[in-house]
Amino acid sequence: MRKTKEQSNIRPLNAAGKHHIAIEEQQAKYTRYIHLRRRFLLGVFMIIVAVFAMVNFHKQYTKYTTASAGLAETTKTLATAKTSHSDLKQEVKDLDDDSYLEKLVREKYMYTKDGETVFNIPN
């Protein structure tokens, strides 16, 4: 405790005043402790939420990447199927034509007309 100069308007504290000041200091210290603890718990909570959000984002990104790859592959397969479908459609139209059908049978099965001779020439 500080010593003060003798002044007429300043008196040393009595025991009750000292006790009151000590209680106020303890309350201030406790309040600082509570605020520090709250800030610490809030920080821990925010870190947990951030980690949870990052894990969730990573899972969603992985699903998105997988789905995008599957979509690209399916799109490529669809384009191939459409091309094949149009080719087959054209072939069905051609098979309705008698001259094309005759040409196809002669090439594939080596059929000939009466009196016709076929010569096989190697390429």
Secondary structure as the mmCIF struct_conf table of DSSP 4:
data_model
#
loop_
_struct_conf.conf_type_id
_struct_conf.id
_struct_conf.beg_label_comp_id
_struct_conf.beg_label_asym_id
_struct_conf.beg_label_seq_id
_struct_conf.end_label_comp_id
_struct_conf.end_label_asym_id
_struct_conf.end_label_seq_id
BEND BEND1 SER A 8 ASN A 9
HELX_RH_AL_P HELX_RH_AL_P1 ALA A 15 LEU A 95
TURN_TY1_P TURN_TY1_P1 ASP A 96 ASP A 96
BEND BEND2 ASP A 97 ASP A 97
HELX_RH_AL_P HELX_RH_AL_P2 ASP A 98 TYR A 109
TURN_TY1_P TURN_TY1_P2 ASP A 114 GLY A 115
#
